Amino acid sequence: MDVESLKETLKRELPGWLREDPDFRAYILELTRREYAGRPETEDRFYALLNELRRDREEQTRKWEEQNSGRELRRAGAERH
């Protein structure tokens, strides 16, 4: 069996092996663990991003409210004259 046919066989068979064999799945996960972030690290990054988006939204809301209140004050001043 050459390398290409071995790869094709693995692509075809691996999903089933991972579903059916918990020990094999654990082995593969351990082999590949340093290639991806674990769940806690991923969740930390996700929540940090959500917090950053919340802060940005709050800042934009504050700027928008300041800008609108300034317009309203100028409009009210113009109406008095």
C-alpha positions in Angstrom: 0.0 0.0 0.0 1.5 3.4 -1.0 1.2 6.5 1.1 -1.6 8.0 -0.9 -3.9 5.0 -0.6 -3.0 4.8 3.1 -4.1 8.5 3.5 -7.3 7.8 1.6 -8.1 4.8 3.8 -7.5 6.8 6.9 -9.7 9.6 5.7 -12.5 7.1 5.0 -12.1 5.0 8.2 -10.9 7.4 10.8 -14.3 9.1 11.6 -15.8 5.7 12.4 -12.9 4.6 14.5 -13.0 7.8 16.5 -16.7 7.3 17.2 -16.5 3.7 18.0 -13.2 3.4 20.0 -12.9 5.8 23.0 -9.3 4.6 23.7 -8.2 5.2 20.1 -10.0 8.6 20.1 -8.1 9.6 23.3 -4.8 8.5 21.8 -5.4 10.7 18.7 -6.6 13.6 20.8 -3.4 13.4 22.9 -1.3 13.2 19.8 -2.8 16.3 18.3 -3.4 18.3 21.6 -0.5 20.8 21.0 -2.0 21.6 17.6 -5.0 23.4 19.0 -6.2 25.3 22.0 -8.1 23.4 24.7 -11.6 24.2 25.7 -10.7 26.4 28.7 -8.2 28.5 26.7 -10.7 28.8 23.8 -13.5 29.9 26.2 -11.2 32.4 27.9 -10.4 33.9 24.4 -14.1 33.9 23.5 -15.2 35.7 26.7 -12.3 38.2 26.4 -13.5 39.0 22.8 -17.1 39.3 24.0 -16.0 41.7 26.7 -14.0 43.8 24.3 -17.0 44.0 21.9 -19.3 45.0 24.9 -16.8 47.8 25.9 -16.6 49.0 22.3 -20.4 49.0 22.0 -20.7 50.9 25.3 -18.2 53.5 24.1 -19.9 53.9 20.8 -23.3 54.3 22.5 -21.8 56.9 24.8 -20.3 58.9 21.9 -23.5 58.7 20.0 -25.5 60.0 23.0 -23.0 62.8 23.5 -23.2 63.7 19.8 -27.0 63.7 19.8 -27.3 65.7 23.0 -25.0 68.3 21.5 -27.2 68.5 18.4 -30.3 68.9 20.5 -28.7 71.7 22.5 -27.6 73.5 19.3 -31.1 73.0 17.8 -32.8 74.3 21.0 -30.5 77.3 21.0 -31.2 78.0 17.3 -34.9 77.8 17.9 -34.7 80.4 20.6 -33.1 83.0 18.3 
